[in-house]
Amino acid sequence: MYFEHAKEIWRDFPELVPGVILAAGITPDADVANAVARYTRVAMDRLAVAPESEFPEVQAWRRAFGRFGVKPTQYRCASEALLRRLRREGSLPSLHPLVDLCNAISAAFATPIAVLDVDQLGGDLQVRYAAGDERYLTFGGEVEYPGPGEVIYADAAGQAHARRWTNRQSGASAVRASTSAVLIVAEALHGSSPSDVPRLVAAVTTGLAAAWPALQPAPAAAILTSAAPRTRQRVSLAPSELSC
């Protein structure tokens, strides 16, 4: 499978910096408590200085939502929603070790991170504008159809795995206890994204290595660009075979 952003997304959002990680051998019994606590403290320290709405990372996503017709205070990017919950409740929910790790890193970097079960994807995955006939499965089991022009994650089978770009993931490819192979995608639009996203990707890969030291092959990572927008990789391949 490959993951990419459509050329229209790069055209309309040239400031985009995506980081992609592929990993296989994930199990639900890893201990990520220390890493989650460390990154949660980073996020809390930032929130002690200013609310999430003032973070440049969040403001960039709010502007992007407005540009494709979504009210940003009604539908928030995933990292803003996490930070908002953290500010109000003082903690993040525990769902699965990998999701917990990525949520904490997402909050620390104020940058959305999607984690998808590769085995539940219907082929190649593309971030693109919806045509209007793609099917989106909610966590409650209902089927929705994103409107034309909404930015979605769409696979080759016509399934939408995220709505409103970084607002909400689908229940179809959510990480569960049986998940083994995952696609992890971080996307940023703010001014320091070119330096921040590689640091975020390094944080995730370091966290993976610490929590799942026996992963084979080792997680493969790449930073995509408009000139090299696609990563083509089977999760069973060695990381050196990741190409963009």
Secondary structure as the mmCIF struct_conf table of DSSP 4:
data_model
#
loop_
_struct_conf.conf_type_id
_struct_conf.id
_struct_conf.beg_label_comp_id
_struct_conf.beg_label_asym_id
_struct_conf.beg_label_seq_id
_struct_conf.end_label_comp_id
_struct_conf.end_label_asym_id
_struct_conf.end_label_seq_id
STRN STRN1 TYR A 2 HIS A 5
HELX_RH_AL_P HELX_RH_AL_P1 LYS A 7 ASP A 12
TURN_TY1_P TURN_TY1_P1 PRO A 14 GLU A 15
STRN STRN2 VAL A 17 ALA A 23
TURN_TY1_P TURN_TY1_P2 PRO A 28 ASP A 29
HELX_RH_AL_P HELX_RH_AL_P2 ALA A 33 VAL A 49
BEND BEND1 ALA A 50 ALA A 50
HELX_RH_3T_P HELX_RH_3T_P1 GLU A 52 GLU A 54
HELX_RH_AL_P HELX_RH_AL_P3 PRO A 56 ARG A 67
TURN_TY1_P TURN_TY1_P3 PHE A 68 GLY A 69
TURN_TY1_P TURN_TY1_P4 PRO A 72 GLN A 74
BEND BEND2 TYR A 75 TYR A 75
HELX_RH_AL_P HELX_RH_AL_P4 ALA A 78 GLU A 89
BEND BEND3 GLY A 90 SER A 91
HELX_RH_AL_P HELX_RH_AL_P5 PRO A 97 PHE A 109
TURN_TY1_P TURN_TY1_P5 ALA A 110 ALA A 110
STRN STRN3 ILE A 113 ASP A 117
HELX_RH_3T_P HELX_RH_3T_P2 VAL A 118 GLN A 120
BEND BEND4 LEU A 121 LEU A 121
BEND BEND5 GLY A 123 GLY A 123
STRN STRN4 LEU A 125 TYR A 129
BEND BEND6 GLY A 132 GLY A 132
STRN STRN5 ARG A 135 LEU A 137
TURN_TY1_P TURN_TY1_P6 PHE A 139 GLY A 140
BEND BEND7 GLY A 141 GLY A 141
STRN STRN6 VAL A 143 GLU A 144
HELX_LH_PP_P HELX_LH_PP_P1 PRO A 146 GLY A 147
TURN_TY1_P TURN_TY1_P7 PRO A 148 GLY A 149
STRN STRN7 VAL A 151 ASP A 155
TURN_TY1_P TURN_TY1_P8 ALA A 156 ALA A 157
BEND BEND8 GLY A 158 GLY A 158
STRN STRN8 GLN A 159 ARG A 163
TURN_TY1_P TURN_TY1_P9 ARG A 164 ASN A 167
STRN STRN9 ARG A 168 GLN A 169
BEND BEND9 GLY A 171 GLY A 171
TURN_TY1_P TURN_TY1_P10 ALA A 172 SER A 173
TURN_TY1_P TURN_TY1_P11 ALA A 177 SER A 178
STRN STRN10 VAL A 182 ALA A 188
BEND BEND10 HIS A 190 HIS A 190
TURN_TY1_P TURN_TY1_P12 GLY A 191 SER A 192
HELX_RH_AL_P HELX_RH_AL_P6 SER A 193 ALA A 211
TURN_TY1_P TURN_TY1_P13 PRO A 213 ALA A 214
BEND BEND11 GLN A 216 PRO A 217
HELX_LH_PP_P HELX_LH_PP_P2 ALA A 218 PRO A 219
STRN STRN11 ALA A 220 ILE A 223
BEND BEND12 SER A 226 ALA A 228
STRN STRN12 ARG A 230 ARG A 232
TURN_TY1_P TURN_TY1_P14 VAL A 235 SER A 236
BEND BEND13 LEU A 237 LEU A 237
HELX_RH_3T_P HELX_RH_3T_P3 PRO A 239 GLU A 241
STRN STRN13 SER A 243 SER A 243
#
